[in-house]
Each structure stands twice: as C-alpha cells, then as structure tokens.
Amino acid sequence: MTKEIDIHPTRLGYEILKDHVLPSILGKHQDEILYWAGKSVARKFPVFSSDEIPDFFQEAGWGPLSFSDTRTPKDEVWLTLHEEDTTLIENRSYQLEAGFIAEQFQKLNGFLTECYGEKMLKDKQIRFIVKWDSKTKM
C-alpha cells in the first residue's frame, strides 16, 4: 500500500514565502522588486484573454480574483481579490499580483499599462486598478 502525496502547494507554504521569506530578502525594495517580478511571471505564463486572469490566480494559489461590477472609464478596469483575514491584507504586499495583472493587460491591449492595489480592510479585499495609456502603443 502506497501513500498518496499531495503535490499542490499549501496556503501556509505560500504565506511563509510571501509574508516572511521575501520581505526579509528584499527589504525596503520589496514592492518595486515584486512588481517587476510579477511582470516577469506574466511573460512566462501568458493568458490569451483577460477572462483567464482569475483562473490563473486560483491555480497559483493567489486567491479568488474577480472583475468589479463598478463602472470604470474606458481606459481602466478594476479587479477584486478577496482575502479571508484582514491581518494578511494589512501586512502583505500585493505588488507581485499587480505586476502580473499589468503585464497581462499590456500584452492583451497593446498599450502601456500599470496596475496598483488598494487595500480595503473593511471589505477584506484588495482592489486592483488597471489603467492604460491609449496614446502609448507597446
């Protein structure tokens, strides 16, 4: 009789890396480095439509991501990441995720694109605001 091994990463493993290991290595430059690392991850794991981004977040163990129902300008889109614990939201950097989203939208729409996250503690959410410059082609 053999024991089956679960090869999926655990939430605890992700939290140890994200909340303790990376901040101690990256120090005060953590946010900038993670943003560019997220862009690099997006280039290695491209999506073919923006609808695939929430699926990637789920597969990567980054959490449940959804498109916001809020009306946004034509050069902007909002996505919402739901977290279970406000303590995580307060203390965690979401720049890896923001860089990933920015690069995916930039590849898909062909315009210079940036993304930043707003921590919404009361709602246990991070709102990612994706904005592109329709005058700057990539």
Secondary structure, DSSP 8 states (H G I E B T S, - for coil): -------S--HHHHHHIIIIIHHHHHGGGHHHHHHHHHHHHHHHS--SSGGGHHHHHHHHTS--EEE--S---TTEEEEEEE-S-HHHHHH---HHHHHHHHHHHHHHH-EEEEEEEEEEGGGTEEEEEEEEEEEEE-
